[in-house]
Amino acid sequence: MAAITLDAAQRILVAALAHAHDAGLKPLVVCVLDARGARKALAAQDGVSLEREAVAHAKAYGALALGMGSRSIFARAQQQPYFVSAIGQLVQGALVPVPGGVLIRAGDGELLGAVGISGDTSDNDEAAACAGIGAAGFAADPGSD
């Protein structure tokens, strides 16, 4: 199993924040997890609210836990709310079923980790995550509707 390096995680974080700056987004928290779910990089911009870190982590962790980007989890929550609620309890609340949790994949599709972002709209959070992942040379897997 390939692993995401600290350097790669930091490149994702920096590129995601640069995208947010260029797009004029609200202050964000970016959380990069490796495939085991361990934090590799975390940053909170000035002005984020208190619990944004927990939300960003839960978006990334939930994506890893279910093996799908949080956009897919959002769609599944609409179709099977009891299932997604039960999974949320199993992972002790570390699942936020809205866009912004994006899987990081190698060129061959191997899962390397996930990025969770919180602070702006869910779609903007997801766009920043995808931009960061792409800028670091990986494939972003946000899931689908």
C-alpha positions in Angstrom: 0.0 0.0 0.0 1.4 3.4 -1.0 1.3 6.1 1.6 0.8 9.8 1.3 3.9 11.6 2.6 4.0 14.6 4.9 5.4 16.7 2.0 2.5 15.7 -0.3 -0.1 16.4 2.4 1.4 19.8 3.0 1.4 20.5 -0.8 -2.3 19.6 -0.9 -3.0 21.9 2.1 -1.1 24.9 0.6 -2.7 24.5 -2.8 -6.2 24.1 -1.4 -5.8 27.3 0.6 -4.4 29.1 -2.4 -7.5 28.1 -4.4 -9.7 29.4 -1.6 -7.8 32.7 -1.5 -8.0 33.1 -5.3 -11.7 32.3 -5.3 -12.5 34.7 -2.4 -13.8 31.9 -0.1 -14.5 32.4 3.6 -11.8 31.2 6.0 -11.3 27.4 5.8 -9.9 24.5 7.8 -8.1 21.9 5.7 -7.5 18.4 7.2 -5.5 15.8 5.3 -5.6 12.2 6.4 -3.6 9.2 5.3 -5.3 6.0 4.3 -5.3 4.8 7.9 -7.2 7.9 9.0 -4.3 9.5 10.7 -3.9 13.3 10.4 -1.0 14.2 8.1 -1.6 18.0 7.8 -4.1 20.4 9.4 -4.4 24.2 9.0 -7.1 26.7 10.1 -7.2 30.1 8.5 -7.6 33.1 10.7 -11.3 33.8 11.4 -12.7 30.2 11.2 -15.3 29.3 13.8 -14.6 27.0 16.7 -15.8 23.6 15.4 -14.7 23.9 11.8 -11.7 21.6 12.5 -14.1 18.8 13.7 -16.3 19.2 10.6 -13.3 19.1 8.2 -11.9 16.0 10.0 -15.3 14.3 9.9 -15.8 15.0 6.2 -12.4 13.3 5.4 -12.8 10.5 8.0 -16.3 9.7 6.9 -15.1 9.5 3.2 -12.4 7.0 4.3 -14.8 5.0 6.5 -17.2 4.4 3.7 -14.7 4.4 0.8 -16.5 7.2 -1.1 -16.3 10.9 -1.4 -18.7 12.8 0.9 -20.8 13.9 -2.1 -21.8 10.2 -2.5 -22.4 10.0 1.2 -24.7 13.0 0.9 -26.7 11.3 -1.8 -26.8 8.1 0.2 -28.0 10.0 3.3 -31.0 11.2 1.3 -31.8 7.7 0.1 -30.9 5.8 3.3 -30.9 8.2 6.3 -31.0 5.4 8.9 -27.9 3.7 7.4 -25.8 6.9 7.3 -27.0 7.8 10.8 -25.9 4.3 12.0 -22.5 4.7 10.4 -22.1 8.1 12.1 -22.6 6.4 15.4 -20.2 3.6 14.6 -17.4 6.2 13.8 -18.3 8.2 16.9 -19.7 11.1 15.0 -16.7 11.4 12.6 -18.9 11.6 9.5 -20.5 14.7 8.0 -22.6 13.7 5.0 -22.2 16.8 2.8 -19.6 17.6 0.0 -16.2 18.6 1.1 -14.7 15.2 2.0 -12.6 14.1 -1.0 -10.6 10.9 -1.4 -7.0 11.1 -2.6 -6.1 8.5 -5.2 -2.9 7.7 -6.9 -2.8 7.6 -10.7 -3.7 3.9 -10.7 -6.7 4.5 -8.4 -5.1 3.3 -5.2 -6.5 5.1 -2.1 -3.9 7.3 -0.4 -6.0 9.2 2.0 -8.7 12.0 2.1 -9.0 15.7 2.5 -11.8 17.4 4.4 -12.5 21.1 4.2 -15.0 23.2 6.1 -15.7 26.9 6.2 -17.5 28.0 3.1 -20.4 26.3 1.2 -20.0 22.6 0.9 -19.5 22.9 -2.9 -16.8 25.5 -2.4 -15.1 23.3 0.3 -15.1 20.4 -2.2 -13.7 22.5 -5.0 -10.8 23.7 -2.8 -10.1 20.1 -1.8 -10.1 18.9 -5.4 -7.8 21.8 -6.4 -5.4 20.9 -3.7 -5.3 17.3 -4.5 -4.9 17.9 -8.2 -2.1 20.5 -7.7 -0.2 17.9 -5.7 -0.4 15.5 -8.6 -3.1 13.1 -7.3 -6.6 12.2 -8.5 -9.5 13.7 -6.5 -12.5 11.5 -5.9 -15.3 13.6 -4.4 -18.0 11.0 -5.1 -21.1 11.6 -7.2 -24.7 12.8 -6.8 
